Amino acid sequence: MEAHLLLFVSSHCSHCPVAESVVEKIAPSYKEFGLSYRKIRIKTEEGKKLSSKYNIMGIPALLFLDNERNEIKRIVGAPSEDNLKSNIEKVLGLKKSFFSRFFG
């Protein structure tokens, strides 16, 4: 499965640099598995459009989208590295659930 990660940020947000550094550290290692990512500044024309389209109410916000640009998962706030890895792996289907490990 392929997925797109959009990171919504603002220059006035104190938590956004933390979210940016976590995404920029973790996301590239999943490119080979079908993850693409982009940073969206909410004050730009594109940012205003996408913020409205996806109803972004708080930042930083991370949206995982499928190939049709439908939202799969949303994280509001700066995620930890482990939290982001876990969510990426779930979205990409790389992480098996607890039950599937035992029951196939």
C-alpha positions as CSV (number, residue, x, y, z in Angstrom):
1,M,0.0,0.0,0.0
2,E,1.1,3.5,-0.7
3,A,0.4,6.5,1.6
4,H,1.1,10.2,1.7
5,L,2.0,12.1,4.8
6,L,1.1,15.7,5.0
7,L,2.6,17.7,7.9
8,F,0.7,21.0,8.5
9,V,2.8,23.6,10.2
10,S,3.0,27.3,11.0
11,S,5.9,29.6,11.7
12,H,4.1,30.8,14.9
13,C,3.7,27.3,16.3
14,S,6.1,26.3,19.1
15,H,5.5,22.6,18.7
16,C,5.9,22.5,14.9
17,P,9.7,22.4,14.8
18,V,9.7,19.3,17.0
19,A,7.1,17.6,14.7
20,E,9.1,18.7,11.6
21,S,12.4,17.2,13.0
22,V,10.7,13.9,13.9
23,V,9.0,13.6,10.5
24,E,12.2,14.5,8.6
25,K,14.2,12.0,10.6
26,I,11.7,9.1,10.3
27,A,9.6,9.4,7.1
28,P,12.5,9.1,4.6
29,S,13.3,5.5,5.8
30,Y,9.8,4.5,4.7
31,K,10.0,5.8,1.2
32,E,10.9,2.4,-0.3
33,F,7.7,1.1,1.3
34,G,5.5,3.6,-0.5
35,L,5.4,6.6,1.9
36,S,5.8,10.1,0.5
37,Y,5.7,13.2,2.7
38,R,5.3,16.9,2.4
39,K,5.4,19.9,4.7
40,I,2.4,22.2,4.3
41,R,2.7,25.8,5.6
42,I,-0.9,26.7,6.6
43,K,-0.4,30.4,5.7
44,T,0.3,29.8,2.0
45,E,-2.4,29.6,-0.6
46,E,-2.0,25.8,-0.9
47,G,-1.9,25.5,2.9
48,K,-5.2,27.5,3.3
49,K,-6.9,25.3,0.7
50,L,-5.7,22.0,2.1
51,S,-6.3,23.1,5.7
52,S,-9.9,23.9,4.8
53,K,-10.3,20.6,2.8
54,Y,-9.1,18.4,5.6
55,N,-10.6,20.5,8.4
56,I,-7.3,21.2,10.1
57,M,-8.1,22.8,13.5
58,G,-4.8,22.4,15.4
59,I,-1.2,22.3,14.5
60,P,1.1,20.6,14.0
61,A,-1.1,18.1,12.3
62,L,0.0,15.0,10.4
63,L,-2.4,13.5,7.9
64,F,-2.0,10.1,6.3
65,L,-3.8,9.9,2.9
66,D,-4.4,7.1,0.5
67,N,-3.8,7.3,-3.2
68,E,-7.2,9.0,-3.7
69,R,-6.2,11.6,-1.1
70,N,-8.7,10.3,1.4
71,E,-7.7,10.6,5.0
72,I,-6.6,7.4,6.7
73,K,-5.2,8.6,10.0
74,R,-4.6,11.9,11.8
75,I,-2.2,12.9,14.5
76,V,-2.5,16.3,16.1
77,G,0.6,17.5,18.0
78,A,4.2,16.5,17.8
79,P,4.5,12.7,17.8
80,S,7.4,10.8,19.4
81,E,9.6,8.9,17.0
82,D,8.2,5.6,18.2
83,N,4.6,6.8,17.8
84,L,5.3,8.0,14.3
85,K,7.0,4.8,13.3
86,S,4.2,2.8,14.7
87,N,1.5,4.8,12.8
88,I,3.5,4.7,9.5
89,E,3.9,0.9,9.8
90,K,0.1,0.5,10.5
91,V,-0.9,2.7,7.6
92,L,1.5,0.9,5.2
93,G,0.4,-2.5,6.4
94,L,3.9,-3.3,7.7
95,K,3.0,-3.9,11.3
96,K,1.0,-7.0,12.1
97,S,-1.6,-6.7,14.8
98,F,-1.1,-8.5,18.1
99,F,-3.7,-11.2,17.2
100,S,-2.4,-11.8,13.7
101,R,1.0,-12.7,15.1
102,F,-0.5,-15.6,16.9
103,F,-3.5,-16.6,14.7
104,G,-2.2,-15.7,11.3
